[in-house]
Amino acid sequence: MLDALDKALDAPRGERAAKDAWIRALTLTGAIGKDSARTLPVAIAELAARFGDAPALLSEREGFGFRTLAEHISRYARWALDQDIRPGETVCLMMANRPDYMAIWLGITRVGGVVALLNTNLRGEALAHCIAAVAPRHAIVGAELREAFATALPHLGEPPRAWTVAAPGAFALPEGALDANRYSGTPLTAAEQRPVSLADRALCIYTSGTTGLPKAANVSHRRLMDWAYWFAGLIDVRPDDRMYDCLPMYHSVGGVVATAATLVGGGAVVIAEKFSASRFWDEVVRWDCTLFQYIGELCRYLLAAPPTDAERRHRLRLACGNGLSAEVWEAFEERFAVPQILEFYAATEGSFSLYNVEGRPGAIGRVPPFLAHRFAAAIVRHDEAAGAPLRDADGRCVRCAPGEVGEAIGRLAGGAAGDGGRFEGYTSAAETERKILRDVFAPGDAWFRTGDLMRRDEAGFFYFADRIGDTFRWKGENVATAEVAAAIAACPGIAEAVVYGVAVPGADGRAGMAAIVPGDGFDLATLRARLAGRLPAYARPVFLRLCREIPRTETFKPKKQALAKEGFDPAAVADPLHVDDPVAGAYVPLDAVRFAAIATGAMRL
């Protein structure tokens, strides 16, 4: 494999760094399967013996060295044994970002338990849905979230027993406390060990729920180790590195990739409770961070923030993450003097992943030719009306040509969910099956559906186009919301923009609508003129909603479904609304009179 890699990437100096990154990642992950009992908690114990009291997980109110982290893992493992947590049994965890968060799930999974990482923003029925999906007997809840957790209990037939973990530095234990200090922090004895292997499930991590209720994705110990060592290799983690992590720890990127990849390389992770654009650079400088993990629109928020003295005084050498749009990439690099950006694309549950090791702005990554046999990926034509890939006369999917947009899919090893750890599915068998596409290019083959529309260039780099379901049809044409949003963002006076389709009475399809956060220099006439020069008539937004801010999920994804549901009725939307009046040739205020004219068909769009 490595000889082939050397030959394939025997390239000019500009590509040498990419070659080295692939070699490191392949080398580190290649050793994982040699010992099936060496899970991530076991690896952390080895690191504790090697690095001792060197910093591992740091935060404003709590910090662990490697040795202390290993001791906390042992304490939580003994708590799980004391509660008779059986192999494969699930415990829910709902807690704000802090070092102890990782120690808890590492400890429980050390002895065969499974930990479901609950979204700290959920309440009531939505939270109850996530709890019920994994049927736990026990839940561990941070003291700061006890009231939030309680809102789910009336909606559960059999509520789990809730254990409260005190806030860092608390003087007294809260009612129903889980007091880990009651248990020894010494390594587990042979009698306490449980037979846990890489194939066993370790975590349940929930999807964001942007297209319906969240689903609990299964994550095995093998997958955790793959994530940790793969990214440690790609970003070349060293013992003197410090990763700044302000992403939610209940998601795979903030809770596993950023943390575990840094730890297995001997580095330290600085855990912020939440992202703050105003404090970001001050904290990066104060903690002397060399790496940071981003997701979604975080970089756009930083770029939109006022300049600070700290934003170029940092020691960052690399930013790693996903969702950095093309129009932000180069401006971000230049303003903040970040030497390298490593963009990637992956899904918590997916078999499909891409890595832009070369740092090509706007690309989400590629599968190098020497790995194509191992990580087979394809883009197939999508039937918008059917909501599924297009099939030819023989019933097979049709591959897209370079530059053509279609749905990205990844081949499942062995043709079955979970085979080889490639696709481990969800706790729901029905949801798992919906993600599998069968008889794609040959009888009996199976591929993972990403639900994302992409295109690929001649060099093999993939570019994100849109989510399936976000693309809509208007005036007989398909409109990609991401393309329209990019065109709007390129106009002067636009701080932020999100595009979605809305139903119009008496019209086929959905009309385009943009929620816009205006900035300095915003002008409706200028916006309309610029869009006329960049987009075909059917793709230009018919409606505009001028907002102070875009409503977002906890991972910075815009809540498009909520915006689309609110629509363009001025009686239901408090923000200023405008409609593109074809007679006036301008965006005009959308009042009750114009809304009624649209609803009755008197005003044609």
Disulfide bonds with the S-S distance in Angstrom:
none
